[in-house]
């Protein structure tokens, strides 16, 4: 994954959506919670129960 996409998204003036995917227990939720602590106007949706 290109980590520059996160920098672009964080600096964007427009709303940005990033889908994180990966195996269970790969710290996706912990990463998003950490971002939310630093970005007060952000939120995330946990789609753990969504079927593909």
C-alpha positions as a Markdown table, in Angstrom:
| # | Residue | x | y | z |
|---|---|---|---|---|
| 1 | Unk | 0.0 | 0.0 | 0.0 |
| 2 | Unk | 1.2 | 3.5 | -0.8 |
| 3 | Unk | 1.4 | 5.3 | 2.5 |
| 4 | Unk | 1.3 | 8.7 | 0.7 |
| 5 | Unk | -2.4 | 8.3 | 0.1 |
| 6 | Unk | -3.0 | 8.9 | 3.8 |
| 7 | Unk | -1.0 | 12.1 | 3.7 |
| 8 | Unk | -3.0 | 13.3 | 0.8 |
| 9 | Unk | -6.3 | 12.4 | 2.5 |
| 10 | Unk | -5.3 | 14.2 | 5.7 |
| 11 | Unk | -4.3 | 17.4 | 3.9 |
| 12 | Unk | -7.4 | 17.4 | 1.7 |
| 13 | Unk | -9.9 | 20.2 | 2.0 |
| 14 | Unk | -12.6 | 17.9 | 0.7 |
| 15 | Unk | -14.1 | 14.9 | 2.5 |
| 16 | Unk | -12.1 | 11.8 | 1.9 |
| 17 | Unk | -12.9 | 8.2 | 2.3 |
| 18 | Unk | -10.3 | 5.4 | 2.7 |
| 19 | Unk | -11.2 | 1.7 | 2.9 |
| 20 | Unk | -8.9 | -0.4 | 5.1 |
| 21 | Unk | -9.0 | -4.1 | 4.5 |
| 22 | Unk | -6.9 | -6.9 | 5.9 |
| 23 | Unk | -7.0 | -9.9 | 8.1 |
| 24 | Unk | -8.5 | -9.8 | 11.6 |
| 25 | Unk | -6.2 | -8.6 | 14.3 |
| 26 | Unk | -4.1 | -6.4 | 12.0 |
| 27 | Unk | -4.7 | -3.2 | 14.0 |
| 28 | Unk | -7.0 | -1.4 | 11.5 |
| 29 | Unk | -9.4 | -0.2 | 14.2 |
| 30 | Unk | -6.5 | 0.8 | 16.6 |
| 31 | Unk | -5.0 | 2.8 | 13.7 |
| 32 | Unk | -8.3 | 4.6 | 13.1 |
| 33 | Unk | -8.9 | 5.3 | 16.8 |
| 34 | Unk | -5.4 | 6.8 | 16.9 |
| 35 | Unk | -6.1 | 9.1 | 13.9 |
| 36 | Unk | -9.5 | 10.1 | 15.5 |
| 37 | Unk | -7.7 | 11.3 | 18.6 |
| 38 | Unk | -5.5 | 13.7 | 16.5 |
| 39 | Unk | -8.2 | 14.8 | 14.0 |
| 40 | Unk | -11.1 | 16.1 | 16.0 |
| 41 | Unk | -13.5 | 16.5 | 13.0 |
| 42 | Unk | -13.0 | 13.0 | 11.9 |
| 43 | Unk | -15.0 | 9.8 | 12.4 |
| 44 | Unk | -14.8 | 6.2 | 11.2 |
| 45 | Unk | -17.3 | 3.4 | 10.7 |
| 46 | Unk | -16.5 | -0.1 | 11.6 |
| 47 | Unk | -18.1 | -2.4 | 9.0 |
| 48 | Unk | -17.0 | -5.6 | 10.7 |
| 49 | Unk | -20.4 | -7.1 | 10.3 |
| 50 | Unk | -20.9 | -6.2 | 6.7 |
| 51 | Unk | -21.1 | -9.0 | 4.2 |
| 52 | Unk | -19.4 | -8.7 | 0.8 |
